[in-house]
Amino acid sequence: MFGGLAFMISGNMCCGIVGDRLMARVGPEAYEACILKEHAVSMDFTGKPMQGMVFVEPEGFSEDADLNVWIETCMDFIRTLPPKKNETAQLRRQWLVN
């Protein structure tokens, strides 16, 4: 969808890599604070910023501790979302097969 690699949690996009930038789904509540962080910018594919999504330049996640902060921020938001129905059914099928 965004031309990169995305990581999904319970069927919801959490974060990913587009080019050399981290794509972080931080949610609407954390969005304003996140775009104020150094090396972070609003994610904009269509000429309009995508609320709740930010790009982080490589300098902003080159250290493990920095990457962990971004991943935790994404996970905090994803934990507020319900699992996608199709993902839940798919996981059940995989569990039953194995």
Secondary structure, 3 states (H helix, E strand, C coil): CCCCEEEEECCEEEEEEECCEEEEECHHHHHHHHHCCCCEEEEECCCCEEEEEEEECHHHCCCHHHHHHHHHHHHHHHCCCCCCHHHHHHHHHHHHHC
